[in-house]
C-alpha cells in the first residue's frame, strides 16, 4: 500500500506528486486495469511472458 506523510512545511501538491510516483512504481494502476476486464488465457500467458522478459533484463 502506498503511503505518504506530509511534512510540516511541505505543500499538498508535492505530497500528491510523491504519492502518485509511489503508486505508479508499485504497479497499482496496472493491476486495476488488468482486473477490470476478463483476461483470456492467451492474454494472461502473453502478460506473464512479457513480465518474465522484463525481469530477466
C-alpha positions, 0 to 999 in steps of 0.5 A: 500500500502506498503511503505518504506523510506530509511534512510540516512545511511541505505543500499538498501538491508535492505530497500528491506528486510523491504519492502518485510516483509511489503508486505508479512504481508499485504497479497499482494502476496496472493491476486495476486495469488488468482486473477490470476486464476478463483476461483470456488465457492467451492474454494472461500467458502473453502478460506473464511472458512479457513480465518474465522478459522484463525481469530477466533484463 
